[in-house]
Each structure stands twice: as structure tokens, then as C-alpha cells.
Amino acid sequence: MSDLALLRRDLGIFSLTIARPLAPWKADSLALEHRTTVVVAPRQSGKSGSLAVVALWWAYSRPEQRVLVISADEDASRRLLA
């Protein structure tokens, strides 16, 4: 299997490669293996940053897909996309 195929298949390895490593529990729970994923986590636990990595991975691993990022306000959106 090529390195690119591995990056497309494994969120944890992808996050390490882009220097935004996810904790193993985050990578497992955000792998989007089900139609609906619910994240219950406290403030300041890295939800936005983790979801930014997931959005980038999803766009990378599925080139024909569109990824929509929605945030509560414009400032939060800009921080997320940065």
C-alpha cells in the first residue's frame, strides 16, 4: 500500500503527517465511520482544531466530495480556517 493510500485511510496518521496530531481517542471517534457523529467534550478540549483536521482529511481523502465548514460567527470561522 502506498503512503498516499495510508494517509487517505487513516485519520491518525494523516494528522501526524500534517503536524497536527490527534490523541488516539480523538482520531478513533472522529474517523466518521457512521453517518452521525456526536462529540461531547468540555470547553478548551480541542474540538474546533480537531474538526479542522477532520475537514482537511475528508477533503484530501475524497477528492470528489465537498466539505462545508460552519461556525457560530465570522471571527470563529476565520480562526478555524487559519
C-alpha positions in Angstrom: 0.0 0.0 0.0 1.3 3.4 -0.9 1.9 6.2 1.6 -0.9 8.3 0.0 -3.4 5.4 0.4 -2.5 5.1 4.0 -3.0 8.9 4.6 -6.4 8.7 2.9 -7.4 5.8 5.0 -6.1 6.7 8.5 -7.0 10.0 10.2 -4.4 9.5 13.0 -1.6 9.1 10.5 -2.8 12.0 8.4 -2.9 14.2 11.5 0.7 13.3 12.4 1.8 13.9 8.9 0.4 17.5 8.8 1.9 18.2 12.3 -1.5 18.4 14.0 -1.5 15.1 15.9 -4.8 13.9 17.4 -5.0 11.9 20.5 -5.8 8.3 19.8 -9.3 8.7 21.2 -10.0 11.7 19.0 -8.7 10.0 15.9 -10.9 6.9 16.6 -14.0 8.9 17.4 -13.7 11.3 14.5 -13.0 8.7 11.8 -16.5 9.3 10.6 -17.4 5.6 10.3 -21.1 6.3 10.9 -23.5 8.7 9.3 -23.8 10.8 12.5 -21.1 11.5 15.0 -21.7 13.3 18.3 -18.9 14.9 20.2 -19.5 15.6 23.9 -16.5 17.4 25.3 -15.7 20.2 27.7 -14.6 23.7 26.8 -11.0 24.1 25.6 -10.6 20.4 24.8 -9.5 21.0 21.1 -12.9 20.3 19.4 -12.5 23.1 16.8 -8.9 22.2 15.9 -9.7 18.5 15.7 -12.6 19.2 13.4 -10.5 21.4 11.2 -8.1 18.4 10.8 -11.0 16.1 10.1 -12.4 18.5 7.4 -9.0 18.7 5.8 -8.6 14.9 5.9 -12.1 14.4 4.5 -11.4 16.8 1.6 -8.0 15.1 0.9 -9.2 11.6 1.1 -12.3 12.1 -1.0 -11.4 14.5 -3.8 -14.9 14.4 -5.4 -16.6 15.5 -2.1 -17.4 18.9 -0.8 -16.6 20.0 2.7 -18.7 22.7 4.3 -17.3 24.3 7.5 -19.9 26.3 9.5 -19.1 28.3 12.6 -21.2 30.5 15.0 -19.7 33.8 13.9 -17.3 35.2 11.4 -14.4 35.6 13.8 -14.6 31.9 14.9 -14.8 30.9 11.2 -11.6 32.7 10.4 -9.8 31.2 13.4 -10.9 27.7 12.4 -9.8 28.1 8.8 -6.5 29.6 9.8 
